[in-house]
Amino acid sequence: MNTAVRFPSIPLVVCALMAGSCSVEKPELSDLEAAALNNRERFEQVDIRYSDSAALQVRIMAPEMIRHAEPGDSKEEFTKGFFARFYDKSGTLRNTLSSKYALRIHTEGKTYMKDSVRFSDADEAVLITAELVWDERNGTLYTDKFVRILRKDEVLQGYGFETDQNFRKGTIRSIDAIIPSEKLFREGQ
């Protein structure tokens, strides 16, 4: 007694396997969402690293970035906030900078940050403000808004602030401060 086993044709099996493996769905954009991205690129889970001579200098991370690609006007918009880390030449973390919104304009060489801006240095000093501008060309950070600087035993606050991006030298224009008396008055003077 001969028993014959029948196999389906090979093209039919290949088609069945291909149909089963195509289960990754891409989200569809509405017409309004697609129109909003005209001349723009949208990126998720962004991790940008800037280096000089193979040494990491700045690392920027963000949940979303929209790159505006209009002729002569390149911008990067961090609509859901961003977090930046600044490193020295030896690779040691020196400063961090974060905000809930940021806009980087390449032609100006500036990044404008708004909403819960926080700048920290390695010595645990923290600057908190509503708005801050990072001028990459001059290596400065500044604002005309209210600022609060928290240090180990000091609170400095006022309106208008400027510092170098290493947070080493800074100026507050209109200042109100709480400073321990031993720093204000030294014995023998």
C-alpha positions in Angstrom: 0.0 0.0 0.0 1.5 3.3 -1.1 0.7 6.3 1.0 1.4 9.6 -0.7 2.1 12.7 1.3 1.1 15.9 -0.4 3.0 19.1 0.3 1.5 22.5 -0.6 3.3 24.3 -3.4 6.4 26.2 -2.3 5.2 29.6 -3.4 2.0 29.1 -1.3 4.1 28.3 1.8 6.4 31.3 1.2 3.4 33.7 0.8 1.9 32.3 4.0 5.1 32.9 6.0 5.6 36.4 4.6 2.0 37.4 5.5 2.5 36.2 9.0 5.8 38.0 9.4 4.4 41.4 8.4 2.8 42.2 11.7 4.7 45.4 12.5 2.2 48.2 12.2 3.3 51.8 11.6 1.1 54.5 13.1 -0.8 56.5 10.6 -0.7 60.3 10.8 -3.9 62.3 10.5 -4.0 64.9 7.7 -3.6 67.6 10.3 -0.5 65.9 11.9 1.1 65.3 8.4 0.5 69.0 7.5 2.2 70.1 10.7 5.3 68.2 9.8 5.6 69.8 6.3 9.3 70.8 5.9 10.0 69.1 9.2 11.5 65.9 10.5 10.3 64.3 13.7 12.6 62.2 15.8 11.9 60.2 19.0 14.3 59.2 21.8 17.0 61.5 20.6 20.6 61.1 21.8 23.0 63.7 20.2 26.7 63.6 21.1 29.1 66.4 20.3 32.9 65.7 20.5 36.2 67.4 19.8 39.2 65.2 18.9 37.2 62.1 19.9 36.5 63.6 23.4 32.8 63.8 24.3 32.0 67.5 25.1 28.1 67.6 25.1 25.4 64.9 25.2 21.8 65.9 24.6 18.9 63.6 25.2 15.3 64.2 24.5 12.1 62.3 24.1 11.2 64.2 20.9 12.9 66.6 18.5 11.5 68.3 15.5 14.0 69.5 12.9 12.7 72.5 10.8 14.3 72.1 7.4 13.4 75.3 5.7 16.0 76.8 3.3 18.3 79.2 5.2 16.6 78.6 8.5 17.6 75.4 10.3 16.0 74.9 13.8 15.7 72.0 16.2 12.7 72.1 18.5 12.6 70.0 21.7 8.8 70.1 22.3 8.9 67.6 25.2 12.0 69.0 26.9 15.6 68.0 26.8 18.5 67.1 29.1 22.1 68.0 28.3 25.4 66.9 29.9 28.6 68.9 29.6 32.0 67.2 29.9 35.5 68.6 30.4 38.5 67.5 28.2 39.2 64.5 30.5 35.7 63.2 30.1 34.5 64.2 33.6 30.9 65.4 33.9 31.0 69.2 34.7 27.4 70.5 34.2 23.9 69.5 33.4 21.1 71.6 31.8 17.5 70.7 31.4 14.1 72.3 30.5 10.6 71.3 29.4 11.0 73.1 26.1 13.9 74.3 24.0 14.5 75.7 20.5 18.0 75.7 18.9 18.5 78.1 16.0 21.6 77.2 14.1 22.0 80.6 12.3 22.1 82.4 15.6 24.2 79.7 17.4 21.7 79.9 20.3 19.4 77.6 22.2 16.3 79.2 23.9 15.0 77.2 26.9 11.7 77.7 28.6 9.7 76.2 31.5 11.5 74.8 34.5 15.0 75.5 33.3 17.6 73.9 35.6 21.4 74.2 35.3 23.7 72.3 37.7 27.4 72.2 38.1 29.7 69.5 39.5 29.9 71.4 42.9 26.2 70.9 43.3 25.2 74.6 42.7 21.8 74.7 40.9 20.3 77.6 38.9 16.6 77.5 38.5 14.7 79.9 36.2 11.8 80.2 33.8 13.9 81.1 30.7 17.5 80.8 29.7 19.5 81.4 26.5 22.6 79.4 25.8 24.9 81.3 23.4 27.1 78.5 22.0 29.4 80.9 20.1 30.3 83.0 23.2 30.0 80.1 25.7 27.6 82.0 27.9 24.2 81.4 29.5 21.9 84.4 30.3 18.4 85.5 31.2 16.5 88.7 32.1 14.0 86.6 34.2 14.0 85.8 37.9 16.7 83.3 38.9 17.4 81.3 42.0 20.9 79.8 42.7 21.1 77.2 45.4 24.5 76.3 46.8 25.4 74.1 49.9 24.7 76.9 52.4 23.6 79.8 50.2 20.5 81.0 48.3 21.0 83.7 45.8 18.1 85.1 43.8 17.4 88.1 41.6 16.5 89.3 38.1 18.9 89.0 35.2 21.7 86.6 35.2 24.8 85.8 33.0 27.5 83.1 33.4 30.0 81.2 31.4 28.9 77.7 30.3 31.2 76.2 33.0 29.2 78.1 35.6 32.4 79.5 37.1 31.8 83.3 36.8 28.4 84.8 37.0 26.5 88.0 37.5 23.0 88.6 38.9 21.9 92.2 38.3 19.2 92.7 41.0 20.2 90.4 43.9 18.6 89.2 47.1 20.8 86.7 49.0 21.0 84.5 52.1 24.7 84.0 52.9 26.1 82.6 56.1 27.6 85.3 58.3 31.1 83.7 58.4 31.3 84.3 54.7 30.4 87.9 55.0 32.5 88.9 58.1 35.9 87.4 58.7 37.6 87.8 62.0 40.5 90.2 62.2 39.1 92.5 59.4 
